[in-house]
Amino acid sequence: TDETINGWLDQNAAVFSVSTNRSIVGRTAVQNYFKRQFEDSPQFNPLSPIAVTQNGLTGTVAGSARWVDSNGAETLNFVFTFVFAGGQWLLLSMWGHQ
């Protein structure tokens, strides 16, 4: 199971990495990516305002956040896209940029 986000990943989940400018696609690949990313206990602190929108079976959470890890701290913009599947909201894509 995914210990970092409680297994709430869609089968086609994708992460678009800020630091490496690459895409990680598929639930297992994203889970493995997060396991590596969270080894140094980073902090993701959203900043106000956060925009939440829903359109039928999809939703988006967007805003800015402060990311702190062993490499330092930075403020980045993010967009998380969700899909409603199997009776629950699942993360479909996670994207961030400086």
N, C-alpha and C positions, 0 to 999 in steps of 0.2 A: 504494500500500500504506500501511497505518497504521504510521507510524514509532514511535509511542509505546507500543503494546502488541502489536507484531508481528502484526497482523492477526487476533488471536484473538477477534474479535467475531462473535457470532451475527448473522444477517441482521436479526433483530428486536431488537437490542441497545437498551438504554435507560439513560440516565443521569439521575438526579434531583439537580439542582444544589442545593448547600447555600446558596451565596451569592445566587442569584437566585430560589430556590423555583420552578423550572420544570423540565419534563421535556423531554429531548431523546431522540427515538425514531427508530430505524432506523440501520443500520450507517454509511451515508454521513454522516448528520447527527451521529452520535456521533464519527466520525473527525474531522470538521471542528471540533467542539467541543473535542476533545482537542488538536488542532493549535493552536488559540487559547489554551487553558489552559496549554500547556507552552512558550509563547513566553518566559516569564520564568523558566524552569527551576525550577518548584516542587519541593518535597520532600514525599514521603508516607512517614512513618516509623511503621509499625505498632508498637503497644505490647503487651506481654504482659498477659493471655493472649489468644490468638486461637483462636476456635472453628471447627472444620472439620467439616462433616457431609455425608454422601452418602446419597441415597435413590434407588437405581436410576440413572436417567439424569439426575438433577439433583444439584447440590451447592451448599453455601453456605459462605462464609468470612465470619466476622463478628468484630468487635472494635472497638478504639479505635486511633486513630492521631494523630500530630502532623502537621499540614499547615502548611507554611511557603511563602509566596510573597511577591511584591512588596507585598502589602497587609498583611503581618504574619504572625503565627503563631496557630494555634488547635488545640485538641484536639477531635476529632470522633469520633462512633461511625459505623461503616460496616457495610454488608452487601453482599457481592458474590454474585450467583447465577450458577451455571454450568449449562450443558446439555451432554450428550454427544451430538454429532452429527457425522456424516461421519468417524467414527473418532478424534475429538479432543474435548477439553473446550474449550468456547467461553464467553466472558462473555455473559450474557444481560442482567443488570441490575446497576447500580452505584448505591448509595444511601448518603448520608451525612447526619448531622445533628449539631448541637452539643449 
